[in-house]
Amino acid sequence: MDWRVRALTAMFMTAVMVAMVTLIVTWLNLGFDPDFMRQWGKAFLIAWPIAAMTGFFVMPGARGLAERMVQKRN
C-alpha cells in the first residue's frame, strides 16, 4: 500500500475512534459540565496524533496477520 494512502487511512480511522473514546471517557470522568467541550477537545488533540502514528506503523502488520488468519480458515 502506498505510504500516503496508509497515512490517510490511519488518520481517518483513528480520528473517528479517538473522537468516540475520548468523548465517552471525558463524559464518564467529568459529566457534561460547562468545561466539557474544552476538556474533550484537549483529550482529542493529545490522543489523535499518537493514535494516528501508531495506526500508521501497526497497520501493515495487522493487515498481514489478518490476511494469514483468513487464508488459514479457507
Backbone as XML, in Angstrom:
<?xml version="1.0"?>
<chain id="A" units="angstrom">
  <residue number="1" name="MET">
    <atom name="N" x="0.858" y="-1.177" z="0.000"/>
    <atom name="CA" x="0.000" y="0.000" z="0.000"/>
    <atom name="C" x="0.900" y="1.236" z="0.000"/>
  </residue>
  <residue number="2" name="ASP">
    <atom name="N" x="0.570" y="2.182" z="-0.837"/>
    <atom name="CA" x="1.294" y="3.453" z="-0.903"/>
    <atom name="C" x="1.299" y="4.107" z="0.476"/>
  </residue>
  <residue number="3" name="TRP">
    <atom name="N" x="2.429" y="4.692" z="0.885"/>
    <atom name="CA" x="2.543" y="5.262" z="2.230"/>
    <atom name="C" x="1.552" y="6.405" z="2.445"/>
  </residue>
  <residue number="4" name="ARG">
    <atom name="N" x="1.204" y="7.130" z="1.368"/>
    <atom name="CA" x="0.246" y="8.231" z="1.514"/>
    <atom name="C" x="-1.154" y="7.705" z="1.797"/>
  </residue>
  <residue number="5" name="VAL">
    <atom name="N" x="-1.521" y="6.630" z="1.121"/>
    <atom name="CA" x="-2.823" y="6.003" z="1.371"/>
    <atom name="C" x="-2.858" y="5.448" z="2.790"/>
  </residue>
  <residue number="6" name="ARG">
    <atom name="N" x="-1.761" y="4.820" z="3.192"/>
    <atom name="CA" x="-1.673" y="4.272" z="4.547"/>
    <atom name="C" x="-1.778" y="5.387" z="5.582"/>
  </residue>
  <residue number="7" name="ALA">
    <atom name="N" x="-1.114" y="6.514" z="5.341"/>
    <atom name="CA" x="-1.165" y="7.636" z="6.286"/>
    <atom name="C" x="-2.570" y="8.210" z="6.382"/>
  </residue>
  <residue number="8" name="LEU">
    <atom name="N" x="-3.221" y="8.430" z="5.238"/>
    <atom name="CA" x="-4.579" y="8.971" z="5.261"/>
    <atom name="C" x="-5.564" y="8.002" z="5.894"/>
  </residue>
  <residue number="9" name="THR">
    <atom name="N" x="-5.404" y="6.718" z="5.605"/>
    <atom name="CA" x="-6.275" y="5.712" z="6.222"/>
    <atom name="C" x="-6.115" y="5.733" z="7.730"/>
  </residue>
  <residue number="10" name="ALA">
    <atom name="N" x="-4.883" y="5.776" z="8.204"/>
    <atom name="CA" x="-4.632" y="5.832" z="9.645"/>
    <atom name="C" x="-5.229" y="7.096" z="10.253"/>
  </residue>
  <residue number="11" name="MET">
    <atom name="N" x="-5.103" y="8.217" z="9.561"/>
    <atom name="CA" x="-5.648" y="9.472" z="10.080"/>
    <atom name="C" x="-7.173" y="9.442" z="10.160"/>
  </residue>
  <residue number="12" name="PHE">
    <atom name="N" x="-7.829" y="8.988" z="9.098"/>
    <atom name="CA" x="-9.292" y="8.950" z="9.087"/>
    <atom name="C" x="-9.834" y="7.944" z="10.108"/>
  </residue>
  <residue number="13" name="MET">
    <atom name="N" x="-9.252" y="6.756" z="10.114"/>
    <atom name="CA" x="-9.726" y="5.697" z="11.003"/>
    <atom name="C" x="-9.557" y="6.097" z="12.472"/>
  </residue>
  <residue number="14" name="THR">
    <atom name="N" x="-8.381" y="6.600" z="12.805"/>
    <atom name="CA" x="-8.129" y="6.933" z="14.205"/>
    <atom name="C" x="-8.873" y="8.189" z="14.644"/>
  </residue>
  <residue number="15" name="ALA">
    <atom name="N" x="-9.157" y="9.112" z="13.725"/>
    <atom name="CA" x="-9.906" y="10.315" z="14.110"/>
    <atom name="C" x="-11.273" y="9.940" z="14.667"/>
  </residue>
  <residue number="16" name="VAL">
    <atom name="N" x="-11.948" y="9.032" z="13.991"/>
    <atom name="CA" x="-13.274" y="8.614" z="14.443"/>
    <atom name="C" x="-13.170" y="7.823" z="15.748"/>
  </residue>
  <residue number="17" name="MET">
    <atom name="N" x="-12.228" y="6.897" z="15.798"/>
    <atom name="CA" x="-12.079" y="6.077" z="17.006"/>
    <atom name="C" x="-11.703" y="6.926" z="18.220"/>
  </residue>
  <residue number="18" name="VAL">
    <atom name="N" x="-10.741" y="7.807" z="18.059"/>
    <atom name="CA" x="-10.298" y="8.646" z="19.171"/>
    <atom name="C" x="-11.393" y="9.613" z="19.585"/>
  </residue>
  <residue number="19" name="ALA">
    <atom name="N" x="-12.136" y="10.148" z="18.630"/>
    <atom name="CA" x="-13.238" y="11.046" z="18.975"/>
    <atom name="C" x="-14.248" y="10.342" z="19.875"/>
  </residue>
  <residue number="20" name="MET">
    <atom name="N" x="-14.610" y="9.136" z="19.517"/>
    <atom name="CA" x="-15.595" y="8.395" z="20.314"/>
    <atom name="C" x="-15.051" y="8.021" z="21.690"/>
  </residue>
  <residue number="21" name="VAL">
    <atom name="N" x="-13.831" y="7.505" z="21.720"/>
    <atom name="CA" x="-13.263" y="7.066" z="23.005"/>
    <atom name="C" x="-13.050" y="8.256" z="23.933"/>
  </residue>
  <residue number="22" name="THR">
    <atom name="N" x="-12.471" y="9.340" z="23.425"/>
    <atom name="CA" x="-12.253" y="10.499" z="24.299"/>
    <atom name="C" x="-13.570" y="11.128" z="24.729"/>
  </residue>
  <residue number="23" name="LEU">
    <atom name="N" x="-14.571" y="11.115" z="23.858"/>
    <atom name="CA" x="-15.892" y="11.631" z="24.228"/>
    <atom name="C" x="-16.454" y="10.850" z="25.408"/>
  </residue>
  <residue number="24" name="ILE">
    <atom name="N" x="-16.424" y="9.540" z="25.304"/>
    <atom name="CA" x="-17.011" y="8.695" z="26.355"/>
    <atom name="C" x="-16.218" y="8.793" z="27.649"/>
  </residue>
  <residue number="25" name="VAL">
    <atom name="N" x="-14.892" y="8.730" z="27.556"/>
    <atom name="CA" x="-14.073" y="8.779" z="28.775"/>
    <atom name="C" x="-14.165" y="10.149" z="29.437"/>
  </residue>
  <residue number="26" name="THR">
    <atom name="N" x="-14.173" y="11.210" z="28.642"/>
    <atom name="CA" x="-14.313" y="12.548" z="29.215"/>
    <atom name="C" x="-15.673" y="12.691" z="29.893"/>
  </residue>
  <residue number="27" name="TRP">
    <atom name="N" x="-16.721" y="12.181" z="29.260"/>
    <atom name="CA" x="-18.057" y="12.232" z="29.854"/>
    <atom name="C" x="-18.117" y="11.427" z="31.161"/>
  </residue>
  <residue number="28" name="LEU">
    <atom name="N" x="-17.505" y="10.231" z="31.156"/>
    <atom name="CA" x="-17.511" y="9.415" z="32.375"/>
    <atom name="C" x="-16.753" y="10.096" z="33.511"/>
  </residue>
  <residue number="29" name="ASN">
    <atom name="N" x="-15.661" y="10.769" z="33.180"/>
    <atom name="CA" x="-14.849" y="11.417" z="34.213"/>
    <atom name="C" x="-15.421" y="12.744" z="34.689"/>
  </residue>
  <residue number="30" name="LEU">
    <atom name="N" x="-16.005" y="13.537" z="33.786"/>
    <atom name="CA" x="-16.439" y="14.886" z="34.143"/>
    <atom name="C" x="-17.938" y="15.097" z="34.117"/>
  </residue>
  <residue number="31" name="GLY">
    <atom name="N" x="-18.660" y="14.253" z="33.368"/>
    <atom name="CA" x="-20.057" y="14.543" z="33.106"/>
    <atom name="C" x="-20.131" y="15.691" z="32.109"/>
  </residue>
  <residue number="32" name="PHE">
    <atom name="N" x="-21.331" y="16.105" z="31.763"/>
    <atom name="CA" x="-21.491" y="17.212" z="30.821"/>
    <atom name="C" x="-21.509" y="18.535" z="31.581"/>
  </residue>
  <residue number="33" name="ASP">
    <atom name="N" x="-20.360" y="18.926" z="32.075"/>
    <atom name="CA" x="-20.274" y="20.200" z="32.770"/>
    <atom name="C" x="-19.919" y="21.309" z="31.781"/>
  </residue>
  <residue number="34" name="PRO">
    <atom name="N" x="-19.898" y="22.546" z="32.208"/>
    <atom name="CA" x="-19.615" y="23.657" z="31.286"/>
    <atom name="C" x="-18.237" y="23.564" z="30.609"/>
  </residue>
  <residue number="35" name="ASP">
    <atom name="N" x="-17.313" y="22.866" z="31.215"/>
    <atom name="CA" x="-15.955" y="22.749" z="30.684"/>
    <atom name="C" x="-15.780" y="21.511" z="29.802"/>
  </residue>
  <residue number="36" name="PHE">
    <atom name="N" x="-16.868" y="20.786" z="29.569"/>
    <atom name="CA" x="-16.777" y="19.505" z="28.870"/>
    <atom name="C" x="-16.125" y="19.613" z="27.494"/>
  </residue>
  <residue number="37" name="MET">
    <atom name="N" x="-16.584" y="20.522" z="26.659"/>
    <atom name="CA" x="-16.068" y="20.609" z="25.287"/>
    <atom name="C" x="-14.578" y="20.947" z="25.256"/>
  </residue>
  <residue number="38" name="ARG">
    <atom name="N" x="-14.136" y="21.819" z="26.141"/>
    <atom name="CA" x="-12.716" y="22.162" z="26.192"/>
    <atom name="C" x="-11.879" y="20.964" z="26.613"/>
  </residue>
  <residue number="39" name="GLN">
    <atom name="N" x="-12.336" y="20.254" z="27.620"/>
    <atom name="CA" x="-11.599" y="19.083" z="28.092"/>
    <atom name="C" x="-11.608" y="17.969" z="27.038"/>
  </residue>
  <residue number="40" name="TRP">
    <atom name="N" x="-12.740" y="17.777" z="26.380"/>
    <atom name="CA" x="-12.812" y="16.760" z="25.331"/>
    <atom name="C" x="-11.887" y="17.124" z="24.178"/>
  </residue>
  <residue number="41" name="GLY">
    <atom name="N" x="-11.918" y="18.374" z="23.763"/>
    <atom name="CA" x="-11.037" y="18.824" z="22.688"/>
    <atom name="C" x="-9.571" y="18.639" z="23.041"/>
  </residue>
  <residue number="42" name="LYS">
    <atom name="N" x="-9.217" y="18.949" z="24.273"/>
    <atom name="CA" x="-7.840" y="18.779" z="24.727"/>
    <atom name="C" x="-7.437" y="17.305" z="24.684"/>
  </residue>
  <residue number="43" name="ALA">
    <atom name="N" x="-8.303" y="16.432" z="25.175"/>
    <atom name="CA" x="-8.017" y="14.994" z="25.157"/>
    <atom name="C" x="-7.873" y="14.489" z="23.724"/>
  </residue>
  <residue number="44" name="PHE">
    <atom name="N" x="-8.754" y="14.946" z="22.840"/>
    <atom name="CA" x="-8.702" y="14.521" z="21.445"/>
    <atom name="C" x="-7.408" y="14.969" z="20.787"/>
  </residue>
  <residue number="45" name="LEU">
    <atom name="N" x="-7.031" y="16.220" z="20.979"/>
    <atom name="CA" x="-5.826" y="16.758" z="20.336"/>
    <atom name="C" x="-4.538" y="16.101" z="20.838"/>
  </residue>
  <residue number="46" name="ILE">
    <atom name="N" x="-4.556" y="15.607" z="22.056"/>
    <atom name="CA" x="-3.391" y="14.883" z="22.574"/>
    <atom name="C" x="-3.390" y="13.448" z="22.058"/>
  </residue>
  <residue number="47" name="ALA">
    <atom name="N" x="-4.544" y="12.798" z="22.080"/>
    <atom name="CA" x="-4.616" y="11.372" z="21.748"/>
    <atom name="C" x="-4.559" y="11.080" z="20.250"/>
  </residue>
  <residue number="48" name="TRP">
    <atom name="N" x="-5.144" y="11.941" z="19.425"/>
    <atom name="CA" x="-5.251" y="11.620" z="17.999"/>
    <atom name="C" x="-3.912" y="11.478" z="17.295"/>
  </residue>
  <residue number="49" name="PRO">
    <atom name="N" x="-2.973" y="12.399" z="17.443"/>
    <atom name="CA" x="-1.691" y="12.198" z="16.759"/>
    <atom name="C" x="-0.976" y="10.914" z="17.191"/>
  </residue>
  <residue number="50" name="ILE">
    <atom name="N" x="-1.090" y="10.590" z="18.461"/>
    <atom name="CA" x="-0.466" y="9.357" z="18.953"/>
    <atom name="C" x="-1.125" y="8.149" z="18.306"/>
  </residue>
  <residue number="51" name="ALA">
    <atom name="N" x="-2.453" y="8.142" z="18.260"/>
    <atom name="CA" x="-3.177" y="7.029" z="17.642"/>
    <atom name="C" x="-2.904" y="6.943" z="16.146"/>
  </residue>
  <residue number="52" name="ALA">
    <atom name="N" x="-2.827" y="8.081" z="15.461"/>
    <atom name="CA" x="-2.579" y="8.075" z="14.021"/>
    <atom name="C" x="-1.195" y="7.522" z="13.705"/>
  </residue>
  <residue number="53" name="MET">
    <atom name="N" x="-0.189" y="7.934" z="14.464"/>
    <atom name="CA" x="1.164" y="7.402" z="14.235"/>
    <atom name="C" x="1.219" y="5.911" z="14.548"/>
  </residue>
  <residue number="54" name="THR">
    <atom name="N" x="0.580" y="5.514" z="15.629"/>
    <atom name="CA" x="0.552" y="4.093" z="15.981"/>
    <atom name="C" x="-0.148" y="3.299" z="14.895"/>
  </residue>
  <residue number="55" name="GLY">
    <atom name="N" x="-1.286" y="3.787" z="14.430"/>
    <atom name="CA" x="-2.016" y="3.110" z="13.357"/>
    <atom name="C" x="-1.190" y="2.996" z="12.091"/>
  </residue>
  <residue number="56" name="PHE">
    <atom name="N" x="-0.465" y="4.042" z="11.745"/>
    <atom name="CA" x="0.366" y="4.034" z="10.540"/>
    <atom name="C" x="1.399" y="2.911" z="10.600"/>
  </residue>
  <residue number="57" name="PHE">
    <atom name="N" x="2.032" y="2.747" z="11.749"/>
    <atom name="CA" x="3.088" y="1.740" z="11.869"/>
    <atom name="C" x="2.553" y="0.334" z="12.141"/>
  </residue>
  <residue number="58" name="VAL">
    <atom name="N" x="1.411" y="0.222" z="12.799"/>
    <atom name="CA" x="0.858" y="-1.089" z="13.152"/>
    <atom name="C" x="0.031" y="-1.683" z="12.011"/>
  </residue>
  <residue number="59" name="MET">
    <atom name="N" x="-0.561" y="-0.822" z="11.177"/>
    <atom name="CA" x="-1.482" y="-1.279" z="10.136"/>
    <atom name="C" x="-0.907" y="-2.365" z="9.215"/>
  </residue>
  <residue number="60" name="PRO">
    <atom name="N" x="0.317" y="-2.232" z="8.698"/>
    <atom name="CA" x="0.819" y="-3.284" z="7.801"/>
    <atom name="C" x="0.910" y="-4.652" z="8.488"/>
  </residue>
  <residue number="61" name="GLY">
    <atom name="N" x="1.399" y="-4.675" z="9.702"/>
    <atom name="CA" x="1.489" y="-5.942" z="10.436"/>
    <atom name="C" x="0.123" y="-6.511" z="10.758"/>
  </residue>
  <residue number="62" name="ALA">
    <atom name="N" x="-0.805" y="-5.647" z="11.160"/>
    <atom name="CA" x="-2.159" y="-6.107" z="11.476"/>
    <atom name="C" x="-2.853" y="-6.638" z="10.234"/>
  </residue>
  <residue number="63" name="ARG">
    <atom name="N" x="-2.646" y="-5.953" z="9.115"/>
    <atom name="CA" x="-3.245" y="-6.423" z="7.859"/>
    <atom name="C" x="-2.667" y="-7.776" z="7.457"/>
  </residue>
  <residue number="64" name="GLY">
    <atom name="N" x="-1.351" y="-7.920" z="7.557"/>
    <atom name="CA" x="-0.714" y="-9.197" z="7.225"/>
    <atom name="C" x="-1.207" y="-10.323" z="8.116"/>
  </residue>
  <residue number="65" name="LEU">
    <atom name="N" x="-1.333" y="-10.049" z="9.411"/>
    <atom name="CA" x="-1.831" y="-11.058" z="10.341"/>
    <atom name="C" x="-3.264" y="-11.447" z="9.997"/>
  </residue>
  <residue number="66" name="ALA">
    <atom name="N" x="-4.102" y="-10.449" z="9.709"/>
    <atom name="CA" x="-5.496" y="-10.731" z="9.346"/>
    <atom name="C" x="-5.571" y="-11.562" z="8.069"/>
  </residue>
  <residue number="67" name="GLU">
    <atom name="N" x="-4.737" y="-11.233" z="7.075"/>
    <atom name="CA" x="-4.733" y="-11.999" z="5.829"/>
    <atom name="C" x="-4.311" y="-13.444" z="6.063"/>
  </residue>
  <residue number="68" name="ARG">
    <atom name="N" x="-3.289" y="-13.653" z="6.899"/>
    <atom name="CA" x="-2.857" y="-15.026" z="7.207"/>
    <atom name="C" x="-3.939" y="-15.802" z="7.953"/>
  </residue>
  <residue number="69" name="MET">
    <atom name="N" x="-4.623" y="-15.145" z="8.862"/>
    <atom name="CA" x="-5.679" y="-15.820" z="9.618"/>
    <atom name="C" x="-6.835" y="-16.221" z="8.701"/>
  </residue>
  <residue number="70" name="VAL">
    <atom name="N" x="-7.200" y="-15.349" z="7.782"/>
    <atom name="CA" x="-8.296" y="-15.652" z="6.859"/>
    <atom name="C" x="-7.894" y="-16.756" z="5.908"/>
  </residue>
  <residue number="71" name="GLN">
    <atom name="N" x="-6.673" y="-16.736" z="5.429"/>
    <atom name="CA" x="-6.201" y="-17.772" z="4.495"/>
    <atom name="C" x="-6.179" y="-19.146" z="5.156"/>
  </residue>
  <residue number="72" name="LYS">
    <atom name="N" x="-5.809" y="-19.189" z="6.443"/>
    <atom name="CA" x="-5.788" y="-20.472" z="7.157"/>
    <atom name="C" x="-7.183" y="-21.056" z="7.323"/>
  </residue>
  <residue number="73" name="ARG">
    <atom name="N" x="-8.188" y="-20.199" z="7.408"/>
    <atom name="CA" x="-9.564" y="-20.676" z="7.595"/>
    <atom name="C" x="-10.161" y="-21.209" z="6.299"/>
  </residue>
  <residue number="74" name="ASN">
    <atom name="N" x="-9.607" y="-20.817" z="5.162"/>
    <atom name="CA" x="-10.174" y="-21.259" z="3.871"/>
    <atom name="C" x="-9.572" y="-22.553" z="3.419"/>
  </residue>
</chain>
